[in-house]
Amino acid sequence: MEVADFPKILAFCCRWCSYAGADLAGAMRLQYPPEIRILMVPCTGRVDILHLLRAFELGYDAVFVSGCHEGDCHYLAGNIKARKRITKLKKDLEAMGLEPERLEMFHVSSGEGPKFAGVCREMAERVQRLGSNPVKRKAQVA
């Protein structure tokens, strides 16, 4: 398998909880798949549907948004807005012929490093089951 053939998964992680959870997973030396690319965002509420669609267009095989637990958002309701967007986009992906399982929302706090590693493994297993992104552009994700 060539390097370009390895699956790519993009994780939008809120800076306050999930990104810190990813950092804790690293500090604990927990193993999770290397195909995960983490993008820190101020809040999951700032992740727009267009950002998610663009990730698929660029060739990511799966995308997940990970933020604070509901009720604990540093920006009050950002994670609830993100969940609503994810739910809507999953329906739209299915209408477009792309498996909705390629997109997911998770809630991981800063103290849940093992949970973050588990989320990453879960998404990697999904990609293995679903296969490559059928809407990938010719230019592969680096």
N, CA, C and O atoms as a GROMACS GRO file, in nm:
protein
  568
    1MET      N    1   0.084  -0.118   0.000
    1MET     CA    2   0.000   0.000   0.000
    1MET      C    3   0.088   0.124   0.000
    1MET      O    4   0.180   0.136   0.082
    2GLU      N    5   0.061   0.216  -0.091
    2GLU     CA    6   0.138   0.339  -0.098
    2GLU      C    7   0.091   0.433   0.013
    2GLU      O    8  -0.018   0.417   0.067
    3VAL      N    9   0.174   0.532   0.045
    3VAL     CA   10   0.140   0.628   0.149
    3VAL      C   11   0.008   0.699   0.115
    3VAL      O   12  -0.073   0.724   0.204
    4ALA      N   13  -0.012   0.732  -0.013
    4ALA     CA   14  -0.134   0.801  -0.055
    4ALA      C   15  -0.258   0.714  -0.037
    4ALA      O   16  -0.369   0.766  -0.032
    5ASP      N   17  -0.240   0.581  -0.027
    5ASP     CA   18  -0.353   0.490  -0.012
    5ASP      C   19  -0.402   0.476   0.131
    5ASP      O   20  -0.511   0.424   0.155
    6PHE      N   21  -0.323   0.521   0.227
    6PHE     CA   22  -0.366   0.510   0.366
    6PHE      C   23  -0.486   0.600   0.390
    6PHE      O   24  -0.491   0.711   0.337
    7PRO      N   25  -0.581   0.552   0.468
    7PRO     CA   26  -0.699   0.636   0.493
    7PRO      C   27  -0.662   0.762   0.572
    7PRO      O   28  -0.567   0.762   0.650
    8LYS      N   29  -0.737   0.866   0.549
    8LYS     CA   30  -0.716   0.992   0.619
    8LYS      C   31  -0.845   1.029   0.691
    8LYS      O   32  -0.954   1.024   0.634
    9ILE      N   33  -0.831   1.066   0.816
    9ILE     CA   34  -0.944   1.106   0.899
    9ILE      C   35  -0.913   1.241   0.961
    9ILE      O   36  -0.806   1.261   1.019
   10LEU      N   37  -1.006   1.334   0.947
   10LEU     CA   38  -0.988   1.467   1.003
   10LEU      C   39  -1.073   1.482   1.128
   10LEU      O   40  -1.192   1.451   1.127
   11ALA      N   41  -1.012   1.530   1.235
   11ALA     CA   42  -1.081   1.554   1.361
   11ALA      C   43  -1.080   1.703   1.392
   11ALA      O   44  -0.974   1.763   1.410
   12PHE      N   45  -1.199   1.763   1.398
   12PHE     CA   46  -1.213   1.901   1.443
   12PHE      C   47  -1.232   1.894   1.594
   12PHE      O   48  -1.335   1.846   1.641
   13CYS      N   49  -1.135   1.941   1.670
   13CYS     CA   50  -1.140   1.930   1.817
   13CYS      C   51  -1.144   2.069   1.880
   13CYS      O   52  -1.065   2.157   1.846
   14CYS      N   53  -1.238   2.087   1.975
   14CYS     CA   54  -1.246   2.215   2.044
   14CYS      C   55  -1.122   2.232   2.131
   14CYS      O   56  -1.069   2.136   2.186
   15ARG      N   57  -1.079   2.354   2.142
   15ARG     CA   58  -0.953   2.380   2.212
   15ARG      C   59  -0.963   2.354   2.362
   15ARG      O   60  -0.863   2.320   2.425
   16TRP      N   61  -1.081   2.368   2.419
   16TRP     CA   62  -1.095   2.362   2.564
   16TRP      C   63  -1.105   2.219   2.617
   16TRP      O   64  -1.054   2.190   2.726
   17CYS      N   65  -1.169   2.132   2.544
   17CYS     CA   66  -1.190   1.996   2.597
   17CYS      C   67  -1.124   1.888   2.511
   17CYS      O   68  -1.029   1.823   2.556
   18SER      N   69  -1.172   1.870   2.391
   18SER     CA   70  -1.126   1.757   2.311
   18SER      C   71  -0.980   1.766   2.271
   18SER      O   72  -0.910   1.665   2.269
   19TYR      N   73  -0.933   1.886   2.238
   19TYR     CA   74  -0.792   1.900   2.203
   19TYR      C   75  -0.706   1.867   2.324
   19TYR      O   76  -0.601   1.803   2.312
   20ALA      N   77  -0.751   1.910   2.441
   20ALA     CA   78  -0.678   1.876   2.565
   20ALA      C   79  -0.687   1.726   2.593
   20ALA      O   80  -0.593   1.667   2.644
   21GLY      N   81  -0.802   1.664   2.558
   21GLY     CA   82  -0.815   1.519   2.571
   21GLY      C   83  -0.718   1.446   2.479
   21GLY      O   84  -0.661   1.343   2.517
   22ALA      N   85  -0.700   1.498   2.358
   22ALA     CA   86  -0.603   1.440   2.265
   22ALA      C   87  -0.462   1.455   2.319
   22ALA      O   88  -0.379   1.364   2.308
   23ASP      N   89  -0.434   1.571   2.378
   23ASP     CA   90  -0.303   1.595   2.439
   23ASP      C   91  -0.278   1.498   2.554
   23ASP      O   92  -0.168   1.445   2.569
   24LEU      N   93  -0.382   1.476   2.634
   24LEU     CA   94  -0.369   1.381   2.746
   24LEU      C   95  -0.344   1.240   2.693
   24LEU      O   96  -0.263   1.166   2.750
   25ALA      N   97  -0.412   1.202   2.587
   25ALA     CA   98  -0.390   1.069   2.528
   25ALA      C   99  -0.244   1.054   2.487
   25ALA      O  100  -0.183   0.949   2.507
   26GLY      N  101  -0.188   1.160   2.429
   26GLY     CA  102  -0.047   1.157   2.392
   26GLY      C  103   0.044   1.150   2.512
   26GLY      O  104   0.142   1.076   2.513
   27ALA      N  105   0.012   1.229   2.616
   27ALA     CA  106   0.095   1.229   2.738
   27ALA      C  107   0.090   1.093   2.808
   27ALA      O  108   0.187   1.052   2.872
   28MET      N  109  -0.024   1.024   2.795
   28MET     CA  110  -0.039   0.891   2.855
   28MET      C  111   0.020   0.782   2.765
   28MET      O  112   0.019   0.664   2.800
   29ARG      N  113   0.069   0.824   2.649
   29ARG     CA  114   0.126   0.732   2.550
   29ARG      C  115   0.025   0.627   2.503
   29ARG      O  116   0.060   0.511   2.479
   30LEU      N  117  -0.099   0.672   2.490
   30LEU     CA  118  -0.204   0.583   2.440
   30LEU      C  119  -0.195   0.576   2.288
   30LEU      O  120  -0.178   0.678   2.220
   31GLN      N  121  -0.206   0.458   2.236
   31GLN     CA  122  -0.197   0.439   2.092
   31GLN      C  123  -0.331   0.466   2.025
   31GLN      O  124  -0.435   0.417   2.069
   32TYR      N  125  -0.328   0.544   1.919
   32TYR     CA  126  -0.443   0.558   1.831
   32TYR      C  127  -0.391   0.571   1.688
   32TYR      O  128  -0.275   0.608   1.668
   33PRO      N  129  -0.475   0.542   1.592
   33PRO     CA  130  -0.428   0.533   1.453
   33PRO      C  131  -0.359   0.659   1.401
   33PRO      O  132  -0.404   0.771   1.428
   34PRO      N  133  -0.251   0.641   1.327
   34PRO     CA  134  -0.176   0.756   1.276
   34PRO      C  135  -0.248   0.830   1.164
   34PRO      O  136  -0.206   0.939   1.125
   35GLU      N  137  -0.357   0.774   1.110
   35GLU     CA  138  -0.429   0.842   1.002
   35GLU      C  139  -0.515   0.958   1.050
   35GLU      O  140  -0.576   1.027   0.968
   36ILE      N  141  -0.522   0.980   1.181
   36ILE     CA  142  -0.601   1.089   1.236
   36ILE      C  143  -0.522   1.220   1.224
   36ILE      O  144  -0.407   1.228   1.267
   37ARG      N  145  -0.584   1.321   1.166
   37ARG     CA  146  -0.527   1.456   1.160
   37ARG      C  147  -0.615   1.543   1.247
   37ARG      O  148  -0.736   1.549   1.227
   38ILE      N  149  -0.555   1.611   1.343
   38ILE     CA  150  -0.632   1.692   1.438
   38ILE      C  151  -0.621   1.839   1.401
   38ILE      O  152  -0.512   1.892   1.379
   39LEU      N  153  -0.736   1.903   1.395
   39LEU     CA  154  -0.744   2.046   1.369
   39LEU      C  155  -0.812   2.110   1.489
   39LEU      O  156  -0.929   2.083   1.516
   40MET      N  157  -0.739   2.194   1.560
   40MET     CA  158  -0.796   2.261   1.678
   40MET      C  159  -0.882   2.378   1.632
   40MET      O  160  -0.842   2.459   1.548
   41VAL      N  161  -1.002   2.386   1.690
   41VAL     CA  162  -1.093   2.497   1.664
   41VAL      C  163  -1.129   2.560   1.798
   41VAL      O  164  -1.126   2.491   1.900
   42PRO      N  165  -1.163   2.690   1.801
   42PRO     CA  166  -1.197   2.752   1.929
   42PRO      C  167  -1.317   2.685   1.996
   42PRO      O  168  -1.321   2.671   2.118
   43CYS      N  169  -1.414   2.644   1.914
   43CYS     CA  170  -1.535   2.581   1.965
   43CYS      C  171  -1.595   2.501   1.850
   43CYS      O  172  -1.586   2.544   1.734
   44THR      N  173  -1.656   2.388   1.879
   44THR     CA  174  -1.719   2.310   1.772
   44THR      C  175  -1.832   2.387   1.707
   44THR      O  176  -1.868   2.359   1.592
   45GLY      N  177  -1.888   2.484   1.777
   45GLY     CA  178  -1.992   2.567   1.719
   45GLY      C  179  -1.943   2.651   1.603
   45GLY      O  180  -2.024   2.703   1.526
   46ARG      N  181  -1.813   2.665   1.588
   46ARG     CA  182  -1.755   2.741   1.477
   46ARG      C  183  -1.733   2.655   1.352
   46ARG      O  184  -1.700   2.708   1.246
   47VAL      N  185  -1.751   2.525   1.365
   47VAL     CA  186  -1.733   2.435   1.250
   47VAL      C  187  -1.859   2.442   1.164
   47VAL      O  188  -1.968   2.404   1.208
   48ASP      N  189  -1.842   2.489   1.044
   48ASP     CA  190  -1.955   2.506   0.951
   48ASP      C  191  -1.970   2.382   0.863
   48ASP      O  192  -1.876   2.306   0.844
   49ILE      N  193  -2.088   2.365   0.811
   49ILE     CA  194  -2.114   2.253   0.719
   49ILE      C  195  -2.018   2.259   0.600
   49ILE      O  196  -1.974   2.155   0.552
   50LEU      N  197  -1.986   2.379   0.554
   50LEU     CA  198  -1.894   2.392   0.441
   50LEU      C  199  -1.754   2.340   0.474
   50LEU      O  200  -1.686   2.285   0.387
   51HIS      N  201  -1.710   2.357   0.599
   51HIS     CA  202  -1.579   2.304   0.640
   51HIS      C  203  -1.580   2.152   0.630
   51HIS      O  204  -1.483   2.091   0.583
   52LEU      N  205  -1.688   2.092   0.674
   52LEU     CA  206  -1.700   1.945   0.673
   52LEU      C  207  -1.705   1.893   0.530
   52LEU      O  208  -1.639   1.795   0.497
   53LEU      N  209  -1.785   1.957   0.446
   53LEU     CA  210  -1.793   1.915   0.305
   53LEU      C  211  -1.660   1.932   0.234
   53LEU      O  212  -1.621   1.849   0.152
   54ARG      N  213  -1.590   2.039   0.265
   54ARG     CA  214  -1.460   2.064   0.203
   54ARG      C  215  -1.360   1.955   0.239
   54ARG      O  216  -1.278   1.914   0.157
   55ALA      N  217  -1.367   1.907   0.364
   55ALA     CA  218  -1.278   1.799   0.406
   55ALA      C  219  -1.301   1.674   0.320
   55ALA      O  220  -1.205   1.610   0.278
   56PHE      N  221  -1.425   1.640   0.294
   56PHE     CA  222  -1.455   1.525   0.209
   56PHE      C  223  -1.408   1.551   0.066
   56PHE      O  224  -1.354   1.462   0.001
   57GLU      N  225  -1.428   1.672   0.018
   57GLU     CA  226  -1.385   1.707  -0.118
   57GLU      C  227  -1.233   1.695  -0.131
   57GLU      O  228  -1.182   1.652  -0.235
   58LEU      N  229  -1.161   1.732  -0.026
   58LEU     CA  230  -1.015   1.724  -0.028
   58LEU      C  231  -0.963   1.582  -0.015
   58LEU      O  232  -0.843   1.558  -0.030
   59GLY      N  233  -1.052   1.488   0.012
   59GLY     CA  234  -1.010   1.348   0.012
   59GLY      C  235  -1.008   1.278   0.146
   59GLY      O  236  -0.966   1.162   0.154
   60TYR      N  237  -1.052   1.343   0.251
   60TYR     CA  238  -1.058   1.273   0.379
   60TYR      C  239  -1.165   1.165   0.371
   60TYR      O  240  -1.273   1.187   0.316
   61ASP      N  241  -1.134   1.049   0.425
   61ASP     CA  242  -1.225   0.935   0.420
   61ASP      C  243  -1.331   0.943   0.528
   61ASP      O  244  -1.439   0.886   0.513
   62ALA      N  245  -1.302   1.012   0.636
   62ALA     CA  246  -1.398   1.031   0.745
   62ALA      C  247  -1.363   1.161   0.816
   62ALA      O  248  -1.248   1.207   0.814
   63VAL      N  249  -1.464   1.219   0.879
   63VAL     CA  250  -1.446   1.344   0.953
   63VAL      C  251  -1.525   1.332   1.082
   63VAL      O  252  -1.638   1.285   1.083
   64PHE      N  253  -1.463   1.375   1.192
   64PHE     CA  254  -1.541   1.383   1.314
   64PHE      C  255  -1.514   1.514   1.385
   64PHE      O  256  -1.407   1.574   1.375
   65VAL      N  257  -1.616   1.556   1.458
   65VAL     CA  258  -1.612   1.678   1.538
   65VAL      C  259  -1.619   1.633   1.682
   65VAL      O  260  -1.707   1.555   1.720
   66SER      N  261  -1.527   1.681   1.763
   66SER     CA  262  -1.523   1.640   1.902
   66SER      C  263  -1.515   1.764   1.991
   66SER      O  264  -1.427   1.848   1.975
   67GLY      N  265  -1.609   1.773   2.083
   67GLY     CA  266  -1.614   1.891   2.168
   67GLY      C  267  -1.649   1.860   2.311
   67GLY      O  268  -1.648   1.745   2.354
   68CYS      N  269  -1.679   1.964   2.383
   68CYS     CA  270  -1.717   1.954   2.524
   68CYS      C  271  -1.845   1.871   2.539
   68CYS      O  272  -1.922   1.857   2.445
   69HIS      N  273  -1.864   1.819   2.657
   69HIS     CA  274  -1.990   1.751   2.687
   69HIS      C  275  -2.101   1.854   2.685
   69HIS      O  276  -2.081   1.970   2.720
   70GLU      N  277  -2.220   1.810   2.644
   70GLU     CA  278  -2.333   1.903   2.640
   70GLU      C  279  -2.358   1.959   2.779
   70GLU      O  280  -2.360   1.885   2.878
   71GLY      N  281  -2.377   2.089   2.785
   71GLY     CA  282  -2.394   2.157   2.912
   71GLY      C  283  -2.265   2.213   2.969
   71GLY      O  284  -2.268   2.292   3.063
   72ASP      N  285  -2.150   2.172   2.912
   72ASP     CA  286  -2.020   2.218   2.960
   72ASP      C  287  -1.944   2.302   2.859
   72ASP      O  288  -1.824   2.326   2.876
   73CYS      N  289  -2.010   2.348   2.754
   73CYS     CA  290  -1.943   2.425   2.649
   73CYS      C  291  -1.895   2.559   2.705
   73CYS      O  292  -1.971   2.629   2.773
   74HIS      N  293  -1.773   2.594   2.677
   74HIS     CA  294  -1.718   2.722   2.722
   74HIS      C  295  -1.787   2.840   2.654
   74HIS      O  296  -1.780   2.953   2.703
   75TYR      N  297  -1.853   2.813   2.544
   75TYR     CA  298  -1.927   2.918   2.472
   75TYR      C  299  -2.078   2.891   2.480
   75TYR      O  300  -2.153   2.929   2.391
   76LEU      N  301  -2.119   2.827   2.587
   76LEU     CA  302  -2.257   2.799   2.624
   76LEU      C  303  -2.326   2.692   2.540
   76LEU      O  304  -2.359   2.586   2.593
   77ALA      N  305  -2.348   2.716   2.411
   77ALA     CA  306  -2.424   2.620   2.331
   77ALA      C  307  -2.356   2.585   2.200
   77ALA      O  308  -2.422   2.537   2.108
   78GLY      N  309  -2.228   2.609   2.189
   78GLY     CA  310  -2.157   2.580   2.064
   78GLY      C  311  -2.165   2.435   2.023
   78GLY      O  312  -2.185   2.403   1.906
   79ASN      N  313  -2.150   2.345   2.121
   79ASN     CA  314  -2.153   2.202   2.088
   79ASN      C  315  -2.292   2.155   2.048
   79ASN      O  316  -2.306   2.060   1.972
   80ILE      N  317  -2.395   2.220   2.098
   80ILE     CA  318  -2.532   2.185   2.060
   80ILE      C  319  -2.557   2.230   1.916
   80ILE      O  320  -2.620   2.158   1.838
   81LYS      N  321  -2.508   2.348   1.879
   81LYS     CA  322  -2.519   2.394   1.741
   81LYS      C  323  -2.444   2.299   1.647
   81LYS      O  324  -2.492   2.265   1.539
   82ALA      N  325  -2.326   2.256   1.690
   82ALA     CA  326  -2.247   2.164   1.607
   82ALA      C  327  -2.321   2.032   1.588
   82ALA      O  328  -2.325   1.978   1.478
   83ARG      N  329  -2.379   1.979   1.695
   83ARG     CA  330  -2.452   1.852   1.686
   83ARG      C  331  -2.568   1.863   1.586
   83ARG      O  332  -2.592   1.771   1.508
   84LYS      N  333  -2.638   1.976   1.588
   84LYS     CA  334  -2.750   1.996   1.495
   84LYS      C  335  -2.699   2.000   1.351
   84LYS      O  336  -2.763   1.944   1.261
   85ARG      N  337  -2.585   2.065   1.329
   85ARG     CA  338  -2.527   2.071   1.194
   85ARG      C  339  -2.485   1.932   1.146
   85ARG      O  340  -2.508   1.895   1.031
   86ILE      N  341  -2.424   1.857   1.236
   86ILE     CA  342  -2.379   1.721   1.202
   86ILE      C  343  -2.500   1.634   1.166
   86ILE      O  344  -2.496   1.561   1.067
   87THR      N  345  -2.606   1.642   1.246
   87THR     CA  346  -2.726   1.563   1.220
   87THR      C  347  -2.785   1.597   1.083
   87THR      O  348  -2.823   1.508   1.008
   88LYS      N  349  -2.791   1.726   1.051
   88LYS     CA  350  -2.843   1.768   0.922
   88LYS      C  351  -2.754   1.720   0.808
   88LYS      O  352  -2.803   1.668   0.708
   89LEU      N  353  -2.624   1.738   0.823
   89LEU     CA  354  -2.532   1.700   0.716
   89LEU      C  355  -2.530   1.550   0.693
   89LEU      O  356  -2.514   1.505   0.580
   90LYS      N  357  -2.548   1.471   0.798
   90LYS     CA  358  -2.552   1.325   0.780
   90LYS      C  359  -2.668   1.287   0.688
   90LYS      O  360  -2.652   1.198   0.604
   91LYS      N  361  -2.782   1.352   0.702
   91LYS     CA  362  -2.896   1.327   0.613
   91LYS      C  363  -2.863   1.371   0.471
   91LYS      O  364  -2.896   1.302   0.374
   92ASP      N  365  -2.798   1.485   0.458
   92ASP     CA  366  -2.761   1.535   0.326
   92ASP      C  367  -2.658   1.445   0.258
   92ASP      O  368  -2.665   1.422   0.137
   93LEU      N  369  -2.562   1.394   0.335
   93LEU     CA  370  -2.461   1.304   0.278
   93LEU      C  371  -2.527   1.180   0.220
   93LEU      O  372  -2.491   1.134   0.111
   94GLU      N  373  -2.624   1.126   0.293
   94GLU     CA  374  -2.694   1.008   0.245
   94GLU      C  375  -2.766   1.039   0.113
   94GLU      O  376  -2.766   0.957   0.022
   95ALA      N  377  -2.827   1.156   0.104
   95ALA     CA  378  -2.895   1.197  -0.019
   95ALA      C  379  -2.796   1.214  -0.134
   95ALA      O  380  -2.832   1.197  -0.251
   96MET      N  381  -2.670   1.249  -0.102
   96MET     CA  382  -2.566   1.266  -0.203
   96MET      C  383  -2.499   1.135  -0.243
   96MET      O  384  -2.419   1.130  -0.336
   97GLY      N  385  -2.533   1.028  -0.171
   97GLY     CA  386  -2.474   0.898  -0.202
   97GLY      C  387  -2.347   0.867  -0.125
   97GLY      O  388  -2.274   0.774  -0.161
   98LEU      N  389  -2.320   0.942  -0.020
   98LEU     CA  390  -2.202   0.918   0.065
   98LEU      C  391  -2.251   0.866   0.200
   98LEU      O  392  -2.346   0.919   0.256
   99GLU      N  393  -2.186   0.765   0.250
   99GLU     CA  394  -2.229   0.703   0.375
   99GLU      C  395  -2.226   0.803   0.490
   99GLU      O  396  -2.123   0.866   0.514
  100PRO      N  397  -2.338   0.818   0.563
  100PRO     CA  398  -2.340   0.913   0.675
  100PRO      C  399  -2.249   0.872   0.790
  100PRO      O  400  -2.215   0.955   0.874
  101GLU      N  401  -2.208   0.745   0.794
  101GLU     CA  402  -2.118   0.698   0.900
  101GLU      C  403  -1.979   0.758   0.888
  101GLU      O  404  -1.898   0.747   0.980
  102ARG      N  405  -1.950   0.822   0.777
  102ARG     CA  406  -1.820   0.887   0.758
  102ARG      C  407  -1.809   1.017   0.838
  102ARG      O  408  -1.701   1.075   0.846
  103LEU      N  409  -1.919   1.061   0.896
  103LEU     CA  410  -1.922   1.185   0.973
  103LEU      C  411  -1.981   1.155   1.110
  103LEU      O  412  -2.081   1.083   1.121
  104GLU      N  413  -1.920   1.209   1.215
  104GLU     CA  414  -1.970   1.182   1.350
  104GLU      C  415  -1.935   1.297   1.443
  104GLU      O  416  -1.843   1.375   1.418
  105MET      N  417  -2.011   1.305   1.552
  105MET     CA  418  -1.987   1.403   1.659
  105MET      C  419  -1.962   1.325   1.787
  105MET      O  420  -2.035   1.231   1.819
  106PHE      N  421  -1.859   1.364   1.860
  106PHE     CA  422  -1.826   1.303   1.988
  106PHE      C  423  -1.809   1.411   2.093
  106PHE      O  424  -1.784   1.528   2.061
  107HIS      N  425  -1.823   1.372   2.218
  107HIS     CA  426  -1.802   1.463   2.332
  107HIS      C  427  -1.693   1.402   2.419
  107HIS      O  428  -1.711   1.297   2.480
  108VAL      N  429  -1.579   1.471   2.424
  108VAL     CA  430  -1.463   1.424   2.500
  108VAL      C  431  -1.411   1.541   2.582
  108VAL      O  432  -1.378   1.646   2.527
  109SER      N  433  -1.403   1.524   2.713
  109SER     CA  434  -1.351   1.632   2.798
  109SER      C  435  -1.199   1.624   2.808
  109SER      O  436  -1.137   1.528   2.762
  110SER      N  437  -1.141   1.724   2.868
  110SER     CA  438  -0.995   1.733   2.878
  110SER      C  439  -0.934   1.620   2.960
  110SER      O  440  -0.817   1.587   2.942
  111GLY      N  441  -1.010   1.561   3.049
  111GLY     CA  442  -0.958   1.453   3.133
  111GLY      C  443  -0.985   1.314   3.078
  111GLY      O  444  -0.962   1.215   3.147
  112GLU      N  445  -1.035   1.305   2.954
  112GLU     CA  446  -1.072   1.177   2.897
  112GLU      C  447  -0.980   1.136   2.781
  112GLU      O  448  -1.025   1.111   2.669
  113GLY      N  449  -0.851   1.129   2.810
  113GLY     CA  450  -0.754   1.085   2.710
  113GLY      C  451  -0.784   0.947   2.654
  113GLY      O  452  -0.781   0.928   2.533
  114PRO      N  453  -0.812   0.848   2.740
  114PRO     CA  454  -0.844   0.714   2.689
  114PRO      C  455  -0.969   0.714   2.599
  114PRO      O  456  -0.976   0.639   2.502
  115LYS      N  457  -1.067   0.797   2.632
  115LYS     CA  458  -1.187   0.805   2.549
  115LYS      C  459  -1.153   0.863   2.412
  115LYS      O  460  -1.204   0.816   2.310
  116PHE      N  461  -1.066   0.966   2.408
  116PHE     CA  462  -1.026   1.023   2.280
  116PHE      C  463  -0.958   0.918   2.193
  116PHE      O  464  -0.987   0.907   2.074
  117ALA      N  465  -0.867   0.842   2.251
  117ALA     CA  466  -0.799   0.737   2.175
  117ALA      C  467  -0.900   0.635   2.124
  117ALA      O  468  -0.887   0.585   2.012
  118GLY      N  469  -1.001   0.602   2.204
  118GLY     CA  470  -1.105   0.509   2.163
  118GLY      C  471  -1.188   0.562   2.048
  118GLY      O  472  -1.224   0.487   1.956
  119VAL      N  473  -1.220   0.691   2.051
  119VAL     CA  474  -1.295   0.755   1.942
  119VAL      C  475  -1.214   0.746   1.812
  119VAL      O  476  -1.270   0.715   1.707
  120CYS      N  477  -1.086   0.771   1.820
  120CYS     CA  478  -0.999   0.764   1.702
  120CYS      C  479  -0.997   0.622   1.645
  120CYS      O  480  -1.005   0.602   1.524
  121ARG      N  481  -0.986   0.524   1.732
  121ARG     CA  482  -0.987   0.384   1.687
  121ARG      C  483  -1.121   0.349   1.623
  121ARG      O  484  -1.125   0.280   1.521
  122GLU      N  485  -1.230   0.396   1.682
  122GLU     CA  486  -1.363   0.370   1.626
  122GLU      C  487  -1.376   0.426   1.485
  122GLU      O  488  -1.428   0.359   1.396
  123MET      N  489  -1.330   0.549   1.465
  123MET     CA  490  -1.341   0.609   1.332
  123MET      C  491  -1.251   0.537   1.231
  123MET      O  492  -1.289   0.521   1.115
  124ALA      N  493  -1.133   0.495   1.273
  124ALA     CA  494  -1.044   0.421   1.184
  124ALA      C  495  -1.106   0.288   1.143
  124ALA      O  496  -1.094   0.246   1.028
  125GLU      N  497  -1.172   0.221   1.238
  125GLU     CA  498  -1.240   0.095   1.206
  125GLU      C  499  -1.354   0.118   1.107
  125GLU      O  500  -1.376   0.036   1.017
  126ARG      N  501  -1.426   0.228   1.122
  126ARG     CA  502  -1.533   0.261   1.028
  126ARG      C  503  -1.478   0.277   0.887
  126ARG      O  504  -1.535   0.225   0.791
  127VAL      N  505  -1.368   0.350   0.876
  127VAL     CA  506  -1.309   0.373   0.744
  127VAL      C  507  -1.262   0.242   0.683
  127VAL      O  508  -1.278   0.220   0.562
  128GLN      N  509  -1.206   0.155   0.763
  128GLN     CA  510  -1.163   0.024   0.712
  128GLN      C  511  -1.283  -0.053   0.656
  128GLN      O  512  -1.273  -0.119   0.553
  129ARG      N  513  -1.395  -0.043   0.725
  129ARG     CA  514  -1.518  -0.113   0.684
  129ARG      C  515  -1.580  -0.048   0.560
  129ARG      O  516  -1.626  -0.117   0.469
  130LEU      N  517  -1.581   0.087   0.555
  130LEU     CA  518  -1.647   0.160   0.447
  130LEU      C  519  -1.562   0.171   0.321
  130LEU      O  520  -1.615   0.181   0.210
  131GLY      N  521  -1.432   0.169   0.338
  131GLY     CA  522  -1.343   0.187   0.224
  131GLY      C  523  -1.312   0.334   0.199
  131GLY      O  524  -1.344   0.421   0.279
  132SER      N  525  -1.249   0.357   0.087
  132SER     CA  526  -1.202   0.490   0.052
  132SER      C  527  -1.318   0.584   0.018
  132SER      O  528  -1.425   0.540  -0.026
  133ASN      N  529  -1.296   0.712   0.038
  133ASN     CA  530  -1.393   0.816   0.006
  133ASN      C  531  -1.417   0.818  -0.145
  133ASN      O  532  -1.323   0.840  -0.221
  134PRO      N  533  -1.541   0.795  -0.190
  134PRO     CA  534  -1.567   0.792  -0.334
  134PRO      C  535  -1.566   0.929  -0.402
  134PRO      O  536  -1.565   0.936  -0.525
  135VAL      N  537  -1.567   1.037  -0.326
  135VAL     CA  538  -1.568   1.171  -0.388
  135VAL      C  539  -1.432   1.239  -0.380
  135VAL      O  540  -1.421   1.360  -0.398
  136LYS      N  541  -1.329   1.161  -0.353
  136LYS     CA  542  -1.193   1.213  -0.345
  136LYS      C  543  -1.152   1.283  -0.474
  136LYS      O  544  -1.179   1.234  -0.584
  137ARG      N  545  -1.087   1.395  -0.461
  137ARG     CA  546  -1.030   1.462  -0.577
  137ARG      C  547  -0.900   1.394  -0.616
  137ARG      O  548  -0.847   1.313  -0.539
  138LYS      N  549  -0.849   1.425  -0.733
  138LYS     CA  550  -0.724   1.366  -0.779
  138LYS      C  551  -0.608   1.398  -0.685
  138LYS      O  552  -0.525   1.312  -0.657
  139ALA      N  553  -0.602   1.521  -0.636
  139ALA     CA  554  -0.495   1.560  -0.543
  139ALA      C  555  -0.525   1.501  -0.406
  139ALA      O  556  -0.628   1.531  -0.346
  140GLN      N  557  -0.437   1.418  -0.357
  140GLN     CA  558  -0.455   1.351  -0.229
  140GLN      C  559  -0.418   1.443  -0.114
  140GLN      O  560  -0.341   1.538  -0.130
  141VAL      N  561  -0.474   1.414   0.002
  141VAL     CA  562  -0.444   1.489   0.123
  141VAL      C  563  -0.305   1.449   0.170
  141VAL      O  564  -0.270   1.331   0.170
  142ALA      N  565  -0.227   1.548   0.210
  142ALA     CA  566  -0.090   1.520   0.258
  142ALA      C  567  -0.092   1.478   0.403
  142ALA      O  568   0.013   1.450   0.460
   0.00000   0.00000   0.00000
